[in-house]
Amino acid sequence: MYRMISFDLDGTLANTFPVILKSFRSTVEHFTGEKIDDQQIFDTFGTNEQGMLRSLLPDVPLDTASDYFYDAYQQAHEDLRQPFPGIVDLLKDLASHGIQISLLTGKGQQACDISLKMLGLTGYFEPILVGSPVRNIKTDNLKRLVATQQIAPEELAYVGDATSDIKASQAAGIHCFSAAWSPSVQLDALKAVNADIYGSVADLEKKLLN
C-alpha cells in the first residue's frame, strides 16, 4: 500500500489546457498584436508561467506580463469550475484509507492557487510543490517529497498525464500511473513508452485501493 499519492494538476485533475492556452494567447496578443498557435505555447511547457512568459514575451517586463496573464487566467477559469468526474471521490477515498495526498505541478504558485480555488480543490493536498521559471523540476520535487515526508520511494506514486511525468518519476525511482481520461491526452505516446495507463478515474481508484 502506498503511503502517499502525488498528483499532477493540468490534464490530470481537470481539463485546464483550454484555460492555459486561452490565457497565453490573450496575453501575447495584448502585448504584441500577434496571434500565436497552441504549439508555440506547448513548446514553452516545462517551466512555470513566469518562464513561459519570458519565452513568449521577451521584450515585455515580466511583472507587467504577469499581471495581465494572471487576470486573463482567472477570467478564463470561469469556464472551468469542476475537476474531472470522480476526482473528488478519489481524493476523499484515498484520505479515508490513510493515504496522504500531495500535489506536484509544473505550474507556478499563483496559477496553482487560482486553479485549486476555481476547481473547489483547496485543502485536499499537503504538501503542494510547484514548478520553476528555469526548468522542469518534477524529478527534484519528487525526491524532495521522499526526503521531507520520510517515506521510501516505493511508498510514493505519482499520477500524471504526460510522458514527461513518467520520465520524471523514473528518474526519482517513483512509479507513475498515467492518467488517460483527459481529451488532451496523447495516448499513443504513453503506449509507446509502456506506460501504466488508466482510462478512467474509477479504474485508477480500483488499482490504488484494492
N, C-alpha and C positions, 0 to 999 in steps of 0.2 A: 504494500500500500504506500502510495506517495504521501509525504508529509506536507508538501507544498505543490500547488499547480500555479504556474505563472502564465498570464495571458497577454498576448499581443492585443492591440486595440483595433487599428484600421483593418477592415476586411475580416476580422475575427469576432469581435464583439458586436460590430454594427457595420453597415454598408456606408462608411464615411467617405469613400473615394469620390463620389459626386460632389460632396461638400468641399473637399480639399481642392479638387480641380476647378470648381466654380470660383472659389476664393482666390486662387492664384491667377486664373485668367483675368478676373476682375481687377486685381491689384496691378498686374503688368499692364493691362490696357489703360488703366487710370494714369499711370506714370509715363507711359511711352506712346500710347495711342496704337500700339501694335496688338494684334490678336495672335496668341500662341496656341499650339495644339497640345493635346494631352501628353504626347510622347516627350515633348520638351520639359514638361513638369515631372513626368516619371523619371527622366534622366537625372534629376537632382535628388531623387529619393536616396535615403541612407543617412543623410544629415537631417536635423530638425528644421523647423520653418525658418529659423534665422539663417542657417546655412543655405537653404533653398532660395531665400530672398536675395542673399548675396550673389548667388549664381545667376539668378534671373534678372536682377536689377542692380548690376554692379555700380552704376553711376548715381544711384539714389541712396541718400543717407539711410542706414539700417533702421534707426529709430523711426524715421518718417515712414518708410515702407512697412515696418512692423505695425505701427499704429493703424494704418489703413487696412492691412491684411487681417488683423485680429477682429476689427469691426466687421469686415466682409465675412470672415469665418463664422462669427456669431450669427450674422444675418442668414447666411446660407444654411446654418444648422437648424433654423426654424422649420425647415422642410424635413428634418430627420430628428424625431423625438423618441424613437424606440430602438432598442437593440434588436438583434436577430431573435426570432421566436425561439423560446426555450433557454435563452442565455440566463435570464434572472433565476429561473428554476434550477439550472445547473449550478450557479453560484451558491444559491441557498442550500442545495443538497450537498455540495462539497463541504460547506461550512458545518452543516449538521453532522457530518461524518468526521468532524475534527480535522479537516484538511485546510491548511492555511491557503489563502488566495492572494496572489500578488499580481501586479501589473507591470509589464516591461514593454515599453513602447519606444519607437523612434521619434515620436512627437516631442515637441518642446513642452515645458511645464504649462504655459498659458493655454495652448491649444488643447492639451490633455485635460486641463481643468474645465474648459468650455465643453468639450465633448462629454465628459463624465456627467456634468451637471445637466446638459441638454438631454442626455440619454437616460437620466434617472439612475445612474450607476455610482453616484458618490457614496462613499462609505463601505463599499464592498471589498476594497483592495488594500492590503498592507503587507509590505511597503509598495510604493509606486516609484519606479525608476524610469527616467525619461532619456531622450536622445541628446546628442551633441551637435553643435553647429559645424563641427570639423569633419567628423567621420562617423561611420556606423559603429556603435559601441555595445551592441547587444551581447556579444560574447563576454566583454568585460563586465557588463551588468549581471549576466547570469553567474559568472564566477563570484561577483560581489554578493549575490544572494546566498550562494553556498557558504561563503565565509561569514557573512554577518548574521545569517539565520541559524548558523551552526547545524547545518544538515549536510548529509553526504550527497554527492552528485546524483546517485541513483534514487534519492528520495525527492528529487525535484524533477518536474517535467514542464516543458514549455508548449503552449498551444499557439500556433501561428499559421498564417495562410500562404506564405511565400517560400520559395526555395532558399532565399537568403536567411529565413528563420531556421531552416534545417541546418544550414552551414554554420550559423552562429551557435546553435545548440551543440552540434557535433564538436566544434572547437572547444566548447566548455565541458564536454563529457556528459551532456544532458540529453535525454530523449525528447524528441519533438513530435507532437501529434499535429498533423496537418489538417487545418480546418478548411473544408472544401464546400462550405454551404453558401459562400458569397457569390453573387452573379459575376463578380470580377475575378474570381479565382482562375489561375492558369493551370488547369488540371493536367494537361499533357506534360507541362514542365515538372509538376510534382511527381507524376508517374515515371518520368524519365530518370529521376534520382531515387526511385524506390521508396517514396515517402510512405509514412504510416497515415493513410488518408481516411478521413471521416466525412461522409457526405451530409450528415445532419448532426445537430447538437445532441439529439437523443441518442444517436449511435455512439458519440463520444462519451456521453454520460454513462451508458452501459459499460463501456470499456473501463472507465475510471472507477466505477463504484461496484462492479461485480467481480 
